[in-house]
């Protein structure tokens, strides 16, 4: 009863935007401040969609691709995302790419970046914890309650409805979990070196690291690489753990992943 009495207030919200659903789970904080921060975070997601959507002819990114705008004429967030994407391309030796069919397409970084930014906007309101799930990729900040860490289930791509693992954020002030694979959206990940769908031995890669912006990028790049190259590369990245599942139902993990399961 004592823990229940001390448990922070809960505010949950689901918002359809960017072609998916963003789910917010917010714990604690002053109610009016939290609601205002949540509204700001939701508005930020819709603004990201307006600016970055490659499906909208009037988006700044679409106009940038057509040469109607320069980066300097776009919102500052465009330059920020392009710089982050260039860093992801460098770190992954080109396996992560912001180009599709020869044209600029920052889609692969925008969703994770937007979800992480939304979580930080809410956290700034003084909450004890916030979880933002953007289409299955999750940014966790703080804690959901006394002596309770956030936990995230990782879907098993070969057994619909089952879990391959449960990731715990115990001991971490921030943690992100992102998965790339074929189970939900089919063969949508592109091999930057061929421009066609990536054909590898993998069906899913889940990356665990503090920031969702990078977790999302690294999962995408690792999937395109295939398990053999990806595992060694992921092991080389600081503060990154990963779970790789092959089409043959082999499970391969980075050395420190076990410390994040539970």
C-alpha distance (Angstrom), angle and dihedral (degrees) to the residues before:
residue distance angle dihedral
X1 . . .
X2 3.80 . .
X3 3.80 92.3 .
X4 3.80 91.2 45.7
X5 3.80 90.9 52.6
X6 3.80 90.2 50.6
X7 3.80 94.7 46.7
X8 3.81 111.9 117.7
X9 3.80 123.0 -115.4
X10 3.79 115.4 -90.2
X11 3.81 127.6 -134.1
X12 3.79 119.7 -178.9
X13 3.78 129.6 -177.5
X14 3.82 136.8 168.6
X15 3.81 120.9 -155.7
X16 3.80 127.0 -171.6
X17 3.78 109.1 -141.3
X18 3.81 139.9 128.7
X19 3.80 90.5 27.6
X20 3.79 94.2 -61.9
X21 3.81 142.2 60.4
X22 3.80 123.7 -89.4
X23 3.81 111.9 -157.3
X24 3.80 120.8 -160.7
X25 3.81 124.0 -160.0
X26 3.80 110.1 -177.5
X27 3.81 125.7 -177.1
X28 3.80 127.2 -163.5
X29 3.77 130.8 -18.7
X30 3.78 132.6 112.0
X31 3.85 105.9 -51.8
X32 3.80 98.9 -131.2
X33 3.81 93.0 45.9
X34 3.80 91.2 47.1
X35 3.81 93.3 50.1
X36 3.80 91.0 48.8
X37 3.81 91.0 49.7
X38 3.81 91.1 47.4
X39 3.80 90.6 51.9
X40 3.81 89.4 50.2
X41 3.81 91.0 49.7
X42 3.81 92.3 49.5
X43 3.80 91.2 48.1
X44 3.81 88.9 50.9
X45 3.82 90.7 56.2
X46 3.79 92.2 52.1
X47 3.78 90.3 47.3
X48 3.80 90.2 51.6
X49 3.80 88.6 53.1
X50 3.81 91.4 50.7
X51 3.80 92.4 49.3
X52 3.82 102.7 38.2
X53 3.82 107.6 28.7
X54 3.79 112.1 123.4
X55 3.82 88.4 -162.8
X56 3.81 94.1 62.4
X57 3.78 115.2 79.8
X58 3.81 90.7 -155.2
X59 3.82 97.7 50.1
X60 3.78 116.9 116.3
X61 3.79 91.4 -118.9
X62 3.82 91.8 52.7
X63 3.79 90.2 48.8
X64 3.82 89.9 46.2
X65 3.81 90.3 53.9
X66 3.82 90.4 50.3
X67 3.80 90.9 50.0
X68 3.79 94.2 -115.0
X69 3.82 92.0 120.3
X70 3.78 135.7 31.0
X71 3.80 121.6 -137.8
X72 3.81 88.1 -108.7
X73 3.82 90.1 56.8
X74 3.83 92.3 52.5
X75 3.80 126.3 83.1
X76 3.84 111.2 -75.5
X77 3.82 89.0 -110.3
X78 3.81 89.9 69.7
X79 3.79 92.5 61.3
X80 3.82 89.5 44.0
X81 3.81 92.8 53.7
X82 3.80 93.4 44.0
X83 3.82 90.1 52.3
X84 3.81 91.3 49.6
X85 3.80 90.5 48.0
X86 3.79 91.6 50.2
X87 3.80 88.9 52.2
X88 3.82 90.4 50.4
X89 3.80 89.9 50.7
X90 3.80 90.6 50.8
X91 3.82 96.0 47.1
X92 3.82 92.4 46.2
X93 3.81 93.9 45.5
X94 3.79 89.4 -120.0
X95 3.81 98.2 -48.9
X96 3.78 88.0 116.2
X97 3.79 110.5 56.7
X98 3.79 138.2 -179.4
X99 3.78 92.2 -156.1
X100 3.79 129.3 88.5
X101 3.79 122.6 -176.9
X102 3.78 88.4 -11.6
X103 3.80 95.3 -54.1
X104 3.78 132.7 106.2
X105 3.81 109.7 -94.3
X106 3.83 117.4 164.3
X107 3.82 92.1 178.4
X108 3.80 92.0 116.2
X109 3.80 93.7 64.0
X110 3.80 104.3 28.3
X111 3.82 100.9 76.2
X112 3.81 95.7 51.2
X113 3.80 92.0 42.9
X114 3.81 91.6 49.0
X115 3.82 93.8 48.5
X116 3.80 92.0 48.2
X117 3.80 91.3 48.6
X118 3.82 91.3 48.6
X119 3.82 90.6 51.6
X120 3.80 91.3 51.4
X121 3.81 91.8 49.2
X122 3.81 89.5 55.9
X123 3.81 93.6 43.0
X124 3.80 89.8 55.1
X125 3.83 88.3 67.4
X126 3.81 89.2 73.0
X127 3.80 100.5 -100.2
X128 3.79 122.2 159.1
X129 3.79 92.5 -131.2
X130 3.79 143.9 -6.5
X131 3.79 134.5 -169.4
X132 3.80 121.6 -167.7
X133 3.80 117.1 -171.7
X134 3.78 113.7 -167.9
X135 3.79 109.2 -172.1
X136 3.80 92.6 -37.9
X137 3.80 98.1 -40.3
X138 3.80 112.4 108.1
X139 3.79 137.5 -156.1
X140 3.81 114.9 -164.7
X141 3.80 125.3 -167.3
X142 3.80 128.3 177.0
X143 3.81 120.2 -17.4
X144 3.82 134.3 -59.8
X145 3.81 94.1 -134.0
X146 3.81 146.2 -24.8
X147 3.81 111.7 -44.4
X148 3.82 89.9 -7.9
X149 3.81 124.1 114.9
X150 3.78 125.9 -158.5
X151 3.82 112.5 -99.1
X152 3.81 127.6 -161.8
X153 3.79 126.0 -162.8
X154 3.81 116.6 -139.5
X155 3.80 112.0 -146.4
X156 3.79 118.6 -125.1
X157 3.83 105.1 -123.4
X158 3.81 92.4 -157.0
X159 3.82 97.0 46.8
X160 3.81 111.5 47.1
X161 3.79 110.8 -140.5
X162 3.80 92.9 17.9
X163 3.79 130.7 106.5
X164 3.78 125.7 -123.5
X165 3.81 92.5 -166.6
X166 3.79 145.1 -22.4
X167 3.81 116.4 -125.7
X168 3.81 118.6 -150.7
X169 3.80 124.5 -156.0
X170 3.82 91.6 -157.6
X171 3.78 110.2 150.9
X172 3.81 94.4 9.5
X173 3.80 124.6 108.3
X174 3.79 88.6 -158.3
X175 3.77 133.9 16.8
X176 3.78 136.1 165.0
X177 3.80 131.7 -160.0
X178 3.81 121.4 -163.7
X179 3.79 130.6 173.0
X180 3.80 130.2 -162.9
X181 3.77 120.9 -171.8
X182 3.77 149.2 111.4
X183 3.82 101.2 -94.4
X184 3.81 98.5 89.2
X185 3.80 105.5 27.4
X186 3.80 104.9 17.4
X187 3.80 122.0 -129.8
X188 3.82 97.1 -14.3
X189 3.81 99.0 133.4
X190 3.80 113.1 98.3
X191 3.79 126.4 -143.2
X192 3.83 100.9 -132.0
X193 3.79 90.6 -151.9
X194 3.80 95.0 59.3
X195 3.80 102.6 22.2
X196 3.79 88.7 -131.1
X197 3.80 133.1 102.0
X198 3.80 111.6 -62.6
X199 3.80 111.3 -104.8
X200 3.80 109.8 -161.7
X201 3.80 139.9 137.0
X202 3.83 90.6 -99.3
X203 3.78 130.5 99.0
X204 3.83 96.2 177.8
X205 3.79 142.4 7.6
X206 3.81 120.6 -167.7
X207 3.80 117.8 -167.4
X208 3.81 124.7 -163.8
X209 3.80 118.2 -163.6
X210 3.82 136.2 130.6
X211 3.82 98.5 -94.1
X212 3.80 125.2 51.6
X213 3.80 92.2 -151.4
X214 3.81 89.4 67.9
X215 3.81 97.3 32.9
X216 3.80 89.1 59.5
X217 3.81 93.7 47.4
X218 3.80 94.9 45.8
X219 3.82 93.2 48.5
X220 3.80 90.8 52.3
X221 3.80 93.9 46.5
X222 3.80 93.1 45.7
X223 3.79 92.4 51.2
X224 3.80 91.0 52.9
X225 3.82 90.6 50.1
X226 3.80 97.7 54.2
X227 3.79 126.1 -126.2
X228 3.79 101.3 -72.3
X229 3.79 97.8 53.6
X230 3.80 94.5 31.8
X231 3.79 97.1 56.4
X232 3.78 94.1 54.5
X233 3.80 91.9 44.4
X234 3.80 93.6 49.4
X235 3.82 90.2 48.6
X236 3.80 88.3 56.6
X237 3.81 94.5 56.9
X238 3.83 117.9 91.7
X239 3.82 117.9 -115.1
X240 3.81 92.4 4.1
X241 3.79 127.5 126.9
X242 3.78 126.2 174.1
X243 3.78 146.9 -173.9
X244 3.80 118.4 -148.7
X245 3.81 123.7 -168.1
X246 3.80 121.2 -167.7
X247 3.78 129.3 -152.4
X248 3.80 86.5 -108.7
X249 3.82 89.7 61.1
X250 3.80 94.1 -107.3
X251 3.80 115.6 148.6
X252 3.79 117.9 -149.4
X253 3.80 123.7 -177.7
X254 3.77 139.4 -175.6
X255 3.79 114.3 -109.4
X256 3.79 98.0 -102.2
X257 3.79 99.8 42.7
X258 3.80 93.9 98.7
X259 3.80 88.9 66.3
X260 3.81 89.2 61.2
X261 3.80 97.9 49.5
X262 3.78 124.2 94.4
